[in-house]
Amino acid sequence: PLAGNGGYDVSHYDLTLRYDPAARHLDATAVLTARATARLTRFDLDLKGLKVTGVSVDHVKASFRRDGQELVVTPRTALRPGHRFQVAVTYSGTPGPVTDPDGSPDGWIPTDDGAFVAGEPQGAMTWFPANNHPLDKASYDFTLTVPQGHTAVANGVLLGSRTAHGRTTYRWRQSEPMAAYLATATIGKFRVEQFTTRGGIRVYNAVDPREAKAAAPVVRQLPAVLDWESGLFGPYPFRAAGAIVDHAPDVGYALETQTRPLYDSAPDLSTLVHESAHQWFGDSVSLTRWQDIWLNEGFATYAEWLYTEQHGGDSAQQEFDALYARPAGDRLWAFPPGDPGSGENIFDTPVYARGAMTLHELRRTVGDRAFFRILRAWATDHRGGHGTTAQFTALAERISGKDLGTLMRTWLETAGKPAAP
């Protein structure tokens, strides 16, 4: 994806949104707190569609223009390197999704009772101005106003809600750093469940009544799944958790929106395990570049294998063997997961399945003791930050004491089906 801008680093987003589901109309203000990393006579924010009616920088009116998906802001005076500044953008309109290279809808996706808001990889720009690249993580405050009877669910902790004049305003806070694509403001008529786990994690689940019967036996296992994953990957990296189970039959996917994954329908247990594992791998430890997407999807897929292995199902070796048995012409071997090439490939089978196979080959090579130390160290050492394939390889070599260059090149970078292990 081409989104993302240089010259500044955002530390906080304060998003105030008022949405009318019947009219599909949004009125919003976004206030970004950032630091200039270079001298800026102008700077860009990612924002697609929507009408911008005003921009200010440090409370002084700024000029602006639109250039494709960029909002180009020119402050009254240039911003010097190191200067901490605020930019406020007022905007409105009828938000809608973008279509990703693989044909999936992404961003603000209207539903019959609200909106399914899923931003990976580029959809954040459909509903708020952002530096839309995972390198630039920030904290968030959300103030979301919807008609009474609707619920607006964002990331992090619910600070409170208030109903007046037929509308309800929800205030959410995501205090740990988050990439823009992981933000959500999903709206619908949900059944809500709130509780605190024994470990002090505040859980907020929102489930569309049409999905409630199928979702209940899966969603109720979330605390146990998080406990199991914490045992493997280290302490859960956030103070809030939960699930948003919408009824969005045209979407076709789930997303690991930070703290509170978003499902287009009732998930099965494997999907819950997968999206929960992303809280460590993808959300807390974020990508430095989209080319390394296997660090998210391969890890979450391998978490599924481990869960099945440790809960009476097939072993990870059996999963590996079944995949390896596929012929050389199978889609699994279409491209190496460490080099997906075009955007249409970043969520394809090789990234997920061959990415997980790479981790299994690593496990077989270094042994279980070193392998699980590697997973835990990766999640712990890069908590709240970023990582690359090169950094992961270096960590694995340091912990295992082995040269892993050939293994990683073979499974991540080499086209075609690798030779039999």
Residue pairs with C-beta under 8 A, 6 or more apart in sequence:
1 121
1 122
1 132
1 290
1 343
3 46
3 69
3 121
3 122
3 124
3 125
3 132
3 133
4 46
4 131
4 132
4 133
4 135
4 136
5 43
5 44
5 45
5 46
5 70
5 131
5 133
6 37
6 38
7 36
7 37
7 38
7 40
7 43
8 34
8 35
8 36
8 37
8 38
8 40
8 43
8 79
8 131
9 34
9 35
9 37
9 131
9 136
10 32
10 33
10 34
10 130
10 131
10 136
10 138
11 33
11 34
11 35
11 138
11 139
12 32
12 33
12 138
12 139
12 140
12 141
13 30
13 31
13 32
13 33
13 128
13 130
13 138
13 139
13 140
13 141
13 180
13 183
14 30
14 31
14 32
14 33
14 140
14 141
14 143
15 28
15 29
15 30
15 128
15 140
15 141
15 142
15 143
15 185
16 28
16 29
16 30
16 143
17 26
17 27
17 28
17 127
17 128
17 142
17 143
17 144
17 145
17 152
17 185
18 26
18 27
18 28
18 145
18 146
18 167
19 25
19 26
19 114
19 115
19 144
19 145
19 146
19 152
19 185
19 187
20 26
20 147
21 110
21 113
21 114
21 115
21 146
21 147
21 150
21 187
22 147
24 94
24 95
24 110
25 92
25 93
25 94
26 50
26 92
26 93
26 94
26 95
26 108
26 127
27 92
28 50
28 90
28 91
28 92
28 127
28 128
29 88
29 89
29 90
29 91
30 88
30 89
30 91
30 128
30 129
31 86
31 87
31 88
31 89
32 45
32 86
32 87
32 88
32 89
32 129
32 130
33 84
33 85
33 86
34 84
34 85
34 86
34 87
34 131
35 82
35 83
35 84
35 85
36 79
36 80
36 81
36 82
36 83
36 85
37 81
38 81
39 78
39 79
39 80
39 81
40 75
40 78
40 79
41 74
41 75
41 78
42 72
42 73
42 74
42 75
43 72
43 73
43 79
44 67
44 70
44 71
44 72
44 73
45 70
45 71
45 73
45 87
45 89
45 129
45 130
45 131
46 69
46 70
46 71
46 122
46 124
46 125
46 129
46 130
46 131
46 132
46 180
47 69
47 70
47 71
47 89
47 91
47 125
47 128
47 129
47 130
48 69
48 98
48 107
48 125
48 126
49 93
49 94
49 95
49 96
49 126
50 91
50 92
50 93
50 95
50 126
50 127
51 91
51 92
51 93
52 64
52 66
52 71
52 89
52 90
52 91
53 90
53 91
53 92
54 61
54 88
54 89
54 90
55 61
55 62
55 63
55 64
55 71
55 73
55 87
55 88
55 89
55 90
56 62
56 87
56 88
57 73
57 75
57 76
57 79
57 85
57 86
57 87
58 75
58 85
58 86
59 86
59 88
60 75
60 76
61 76
62 73
62 74
62 75
62 76
62 87
63 73
63 74
64 71
64 72
64 73
64 74
65 71
65 72
66 72
69 125
71 89
71 129
73 87
75 85
79 85
89 129
91 129
95 107
95 108
95 115
95 126
95 127
96 107
96 108
96 109
96 110
96 126
97 105
97 106
97 107
97 108
97 109
97 123
97 126
98 105
98 106
98 107
98 122
98 123
98 125
98 126
99 105
99 106
100 106
100 121
100 122
100 343
100 344
101 342
101 343
101 344
102 343
102 344
102 345
102 346
102 347
102 348
103 344
104 252
104 253
104 347
105 250
105 251
106 118
106 119
106 120
106 121
106 122
106 123
106 126
107 117
107 118
107 119
107 122
107 123
107 124
107 125
107 126
107 127
108 115
108 117
108 123
108 126
108 127
109 115
109 116
109 117
109 118
109 248
109 250
109 251
111 188
111 246
111 247
111 248
112 247
113 150
113 187
113 188
113 189
113 208
114 146
114 150
114 186
114 187
114 188
114 189
115 185
115 186
115 187
115 188
116 186
116 188
116 246
116 248
116 251
116 262
116 264
117 123
117 127
117 183
117 184
117 185
117 186
117 187
117 262
118 184
118 251
118 253
118 255
118 257
118 262
119 126
119 180
119 181
119 182
119 183
119 184
119 255
119 257
120 181
120 182
120 255
121 181
121 290
121 343
121 346
122 132
122 181
123 181
124 130
124 132
124 180
124 181
124 183
125 132
127 185
128 180
128 183
130 180
131 180
132 180
132 181
133 179
133 180
134 179
134 180
134 181
134 286
134 287
134 288
134 290
134 386
135 286
135 287
135 288
135 386
136 179
136 180
137 177
137 178
137 179
137 286
137 384
137 386
138 177
138 178
138 180
139 173
139 174
139 175
139 176
139 177
139 178
140 154
140 155
140 156
140 172
140 173
140 174
140 178
140 183
141 171
141 172
141 173
141 174
142 152
142 154
142 155
142 170
142 171
142 172
142 173
142 174
142 185
143 169
143 170
143 171
144 152
144 154
144 169
144 170
144 171
144 172
144 185
144 187
145 152
145 167
145 168
145 169
145 170
146 152
146 167
146 168
146 170
146 187
147 166
147 167
147 168
148 163
148 166
148 167
148 168
149 168
149 189
150 168
150 187
150 188
150 189
151 168
151 170
151 187
151 188
151 189
151 190
151 192
151 206
152 168
152 170
152 185
152 186
152 187
153 170
153 172
153 184
153 185
153 186
153 187
153 190
153 204
153 206
153 244
153 260
154 170
154 172
154 174
154 183
154 184
154 185
154 186
155 172
155 174
155 178
155 182
155 183
155 184
155 240
155 257
155 258
155 259
155 260
156 172
156 173
156 174
156 175
156 176
156 238
156 239
156 240
156 258
156 259
157 172
157 173
157 174
157 175
157 202
157 239
157 240
158 170
158 171
158 172
158 194
158 204
159 171
159 172
159 173
160 170
160 171
161 168
161 169
161 170
161 171
162 168
162 169
163 169
174 183
174 258
174 259
175 239
176 237
176 238
176 239
176 258
176 284
176 384
177 384
177 385
178 258
178 283
179 258
179 283
179 286
179 287
182 256
182 257
182 258
182 283
183 257
183 258
184 244
184 255
184 257
184 260
184 262
186 206
186 244
186 246
186 257
186 262
188 206
188 208
188 246
188 247
189 208
189 209
190 206
190 207
190 208
190 209
190 244
191 206
191 207
191 208
191 209
191 212
192 204
192 205
192 206
192 207
193 203
193 204
193 205
193 207
194 202
194 203
194 204
194 205
195 203
196 202
196 203
197 203
197 223
197 226
197 241
199 227
199 230
199 236
200 239
201 223
201 226
201 236
201 238
201 239
201 240
201 241
202 239
202 240
202 241
203 222
203 223
203 240
203 241
203 242
204 240
204 241
204 242
204 260
205 219
205 222
205 242
205 243
205 244
205 245
206 242
206 243
206 244
206 245
207 215
207 216
207 219
207 243
207 244
207 245
208 245
208 246
208 247
210 247
211 245
211 246
211 247
211 265
211 266
212 245
213 266
214 265
214 266
215 243
215 245
215 263
215 266
215 267
218 266
218 267
218 268
218 269
218 272
219 243
219 245
219 267
219 272
221 269
221 272
222 241
222 242
222 243
222 272
222 276
225 269
225 272
225 273
225 276
225 307
226 236
226 241
226 276
228 307
228 310
229 236
229 273
229 276
229 277
229 279
229 280
229 303
230 236
232 303
232 306
232 372
232 375
232 376
233 277
233 280
233 281
233 375
233 376
233 379
234 280
234 376
234 379
234 380
234 383
236 279
236 280
237 279
237 280
237 283
237 284
237 379
237 383
237 384
238 258
238 259
238 279
238 283
238 284
240 259
240 260
241 259
241 260
241 279
242 259
242 260
243 260
243 261
243 263
243 267
243 272
244 257
244 260
244 261
244 262
244 263
245 263
245 265
245 266
245 267
246 262
246 263
246 264
246 265
247 264
247 265
248 264
248 265
249 264
249 265
251 264
252 264
253 264
254 261
254 262
254 263
254 264
254 267
254 271
254 274
254 275
255 261
255 262
255 275
256 275
256 278
256 279
256 282
256 283
256 296
256 300
258 279
258 283
259 279
259 283
261 272
261 275
261 276
261 278
263 271
263 275
267 275
269 307
270 304
270 307
270 308
273 303
273 304
273 307
274 300
274 301
274 303
274 304
275 300
276 303
277 299
277 300
277 303
277 304
278 296
278 300
280 299
280 379
281 295
281 296
281 299
281 300
281 303
281 378
281 379
282 295
282 296
282 297
282 299
282 300
284 379
284 382
284 383
284 384
285 295
285 378
285 379
285 382
285 383
285 385
285 386
285 387
286 385
286 386
286 387
287 293
287 295
287 296
287 386
287 387
288 386
288 387
288 388
289 388
290 343
290 346
291 338
291 339
291 340
292 338
292 387
292 388
292 389
293 340
293 346
293 347
293 351
294 337
294 338
294 351
294 354
294 355
294 358
294 389
294 412
295 387
295 388
295 389
295 392
297 347
297 351
297 352
297 355
298 337
298 351
298 352
298 354
298 355
298 356
298 358
298 359
299 355
299 356
299 359
299 375
300 352
301 352
301 353
301 355
301 356
302 316
302 355
302 356
302 359
302 360
304 356
305 316
305 319
305 356
305 360
306 316
308 314
308 316
308 319
309 315
309 316
316 360
316 363
317 360
319 356
319 360
320 357
320 360
323 332
323 353
323 354
323 357
324 357
324 420
324 421
326 332
326 333
328 416
328 417
331 348
331 349
331 350
332 349
332 350
332 353
332 354
332 417
333 350
333 354
333 415
333 416
333 417
334 345
334 348
334 349
334 350
335 341
335 345
335 348
335 350
335 415
336 350
336 354
336 411
336 412
336 413
336 414
336 415
337 350
337 351
337 354
337 355
337 358
337 411
337 412
338 389
338 408
338 412
338 413
339 412
339 413
340 346
340 348
340 350
340 351
345 351
354 411
357 411
358 407
358 408
358 411
358 412
361 407
361 411
361 421
362 371
362 374
362 396
362 404
362 407
363 371
364 421
365 400
365 402
365 404
365 407
366 374
366 396
366 399
366 400
366 402
366 404
367 400
370 399
370 400
373 399
374 395
374 396
374 399
374 400
377 395
377 399
378 387
378 392
378 395
381 395
382 391
389 408
389 412
393 404
393 405
393 408
396 404
397 403
397 404
410 418
410 419
411 418
